[in-house]
């Protein structure tokens, strides 16, 4: 059975990038692409002709033609769903194995699937969600994953599967920072920093052991760097084809929150960013 991928669009340039990313991924994985647009019921006319509805129908039709023209996805469909935008997108994550949406950086926010909306949806999503920056072009870089002490297995398995699919390297990045008072006490001594880095690398290697065992042919690079985790990961993400972060389990309510690293990455989007909730089922390994 093919994977169901929902691509949420609103007709802007970022939506085109989301569609193109999903098509590119589907070239290897036999996915069913569902092109989804949501008619916000808050703005729907109670009766009579609604030009907004016609516009949404036109957007998904044009997106469907874009998918068909690629010749890559024989299985696709379009959906015009009436709901509030956030609940509608969160509901999509309950029935899909992956949800893809586009985004601009906040300074250029002009559409409903721009700005902070991906943050809200990613915080409540049940399935993994990938946010693609507007203007995305294919990149043969590695898949990068941020790893910390609370990282679960779902994000790790997702990142490994995506790297395997793309025949690229999985770069696991672990950042650590030394408290200022400790750094001052150490002064210019190199030995404490070397010991700290060695310990961090040992912990990272231990966390990667299951992936190495399950995907013996996958090239995995373990990287440890001193600095604020969001900044360290963003630097590695610049050359990535995809950057993956985990999200700790939540009940999917309005109280759900992203961690600071996922938040910063989604606000800057150095590359397409996947946020994987820990309660997701690790993806099945597919023949490539």
Secondary structure, 3 states (H helix, E strand, C coil): CCCEEEEECCCCHHHHHHHHHHHHHHCCCCCEEEEEEEEECCCCCCCCCCHHHHHHHHHHHHHHHHHHHHCCCCCEEEEEEEECHHHHHHHHHHHCCEEEEEECCHHHCCCCCCCCHHHHHHHHCCCEEEEEECCCCCCCCCEEEECCCCCCHHHHHHHHHHHHHCCCCEEEEEEECCCHHHHHHHCCCCHHHHHHHHHHHHHHHHHCHHHHHHCCCCCEEEEEEECCHHHHHHHHHCCCCEEEEEECCCCCCCCCCCCHHHHHHHHHCCCCEEEEECCCCCCCCCCC
